[in-house]
Amino acid sequence: MVGLGSNVGDTEDNLNDALARLEAYGDDITLKQMSGLYETEPQEKKDQPWFANQVIELAVDPEIWSPEGFLSCLQAIEGQLGRTRQEPNGPRVLDMDLIAWGDLVQETGYLDLPHPKAKERAFVLLPLKEIIPDFVFPDGLGINEALSAIEYKIEGNRIWQD
């Protein structure tokens, strides 16, 4: 499961370019499903443009890709499309996060799975629920339970969350 994000205004071209580059890696990465786009209020650093977020489900050949190798691929695509990491939580043209890798649970510092903030972010949970409504995190927490535990507001495809 991969979360994609981009500041509104940079959105569709960057997200489409990112997907095209992922699929260009070969037959060992296949797009299974993708959510719609959600406009999201910035988290933590509020004085920046809103973000557009979506979640995609990919089939990734585990004999070819490790989670760490796949994360490196995502980061390479971010860089190719102009992402710089100058300001934590600041504006960015593209953000690709590995949300989950099957039922794998790990904490390495480089890659923690599932993503440590996934259950706290409506902009991850709502698009994830759209494509996999019965998704369950490895600890047994279902998507509806995770959404019930956080405060957010949604109107159409716009999400507010402090």
N, C-alpha and C positions, 0 to 999 in steps of 0.2 A: 504494500500500500504506500503510495507516494502522495504527499501534499504539495500542491503547486500554488505559488502566490506571486503577485506582482502588484506594484502600485497602480491604481486605476489611471488609465491614460497610456500605460505601457502594455496593457494587459493582453489582449487577444493575440497579437502578433508574437509576443514573447512566449506565451503559453503554447501556442501552436508550433512555434519554432522548437521549443523544448521537446514537445511530443515527437515531432518529426525526427529530431536528432536521436532521441531514445530508440525509436523504431529503426533508425538507420544502423544501429549497432549490430543488427542481424536477427536471424530467426530465433535466437535464444531469449529475446525480449518481445513480448506480445501484449498489446493493449487489450484488456478484457472489458473494462467498463470505465466510464468517466462521469463524474457528477456534472451538474450545471455549474455556472459561475455564481459565486456569492460575493457581494460587495461587503467589506468588513471594515468597521471602525478600527483604526490603529490601536494596538495593544501597547501598554507600557509607555512608549514615546508617542504622545498624542499629536504633536505639532508637525504633522506630515500628511500627505494625501492618503485617502482610504486605499485599501487593498482589494484586489480581486483574488478569490481563493477557490480552489476546487481540489477534489481528491480523485485519484485514478487508481484502478486496480490493474496490476500487470501480472502476467505469467512470466517468471524469470527462471531460466534453467539453473537449478542449484548445483549442477555438476560443473557449470562454467563460471557462475557468479557466486562469490561470497557476499554477505551483507556489506562488509567493509569495502570490497571492490566495487560493488554497485553504488555505494555512497560516493566513492571517488568519481565514478562516472557522472553522477548527478552534479557534483561540485564542478567537474570539468565543463559540463554543459552550461552551468551558471556562468562560469568564467568566459566561455565562448560568446555568450550573449550579453556580456558587459557587466556582470555582477562584480562589485568590489565590496570588500568587507571592512569599510573604514569606520562605520558608526554602528555599534550594537543596537539592534532593534530600530535602526533608521531606515530611510527610504531605500528601496532596491528594485531593480528592474526585473529580477527573478529570484525566487526562493523555492528550492526543491528540498523537501524533508522526507526522509524515510520514516514512515509512521509505524509500520509493523512489517515483520518478515515471518509470515506464518505464525506459529506459536512460540517462536524464539524469544527468550527473555535473557538479556545480557546487559551488563554495565561495564563498559570498557573505558569510558571517558571520551573516546573518539566517537563511538557509536553506542548509544544506549537504546535498547529496544524492549518493548515498544517505546516510541518517542516519549520522553518523560513528561511533556506538557500536553500530550494529545487529549487526555481525559479532562483537561481544564479549558479547552479551547472550543467554543461553539463553531468557529470557522473550520475546524477539523471534523468535529462530531456530526454536524448537520449534513455536510456533503457526503460523509462516510455513511450515514444512515440512509441517504438517498440511494446509494448504489448497493449497500449491504445492510438492509434493515435489521437483520438478526445478528450482526457482528458482535462477537464477545471477545474482550481482551483476555490475554492468557491468565490473568488472575481471577477470571470468572465474571467480571463486571460487564454487563451488557450495555449496549449503546444508549438505550433509554434510561438506564440507571445513571450512567455518566452524565447525560443531559439534565436529569433531574437534580443532580448535585451541584450544578453551576447556575449562576444568574446570567441571563442574556435576554435580548429582545430580537425578534425577527419580524420583518414586514416585507413580504414578497421575497426578494433575494438579498435584502439588506440586513446585516447582523450588527447589533450593538452589544458590546460586552466590556465591562470595566475590570 
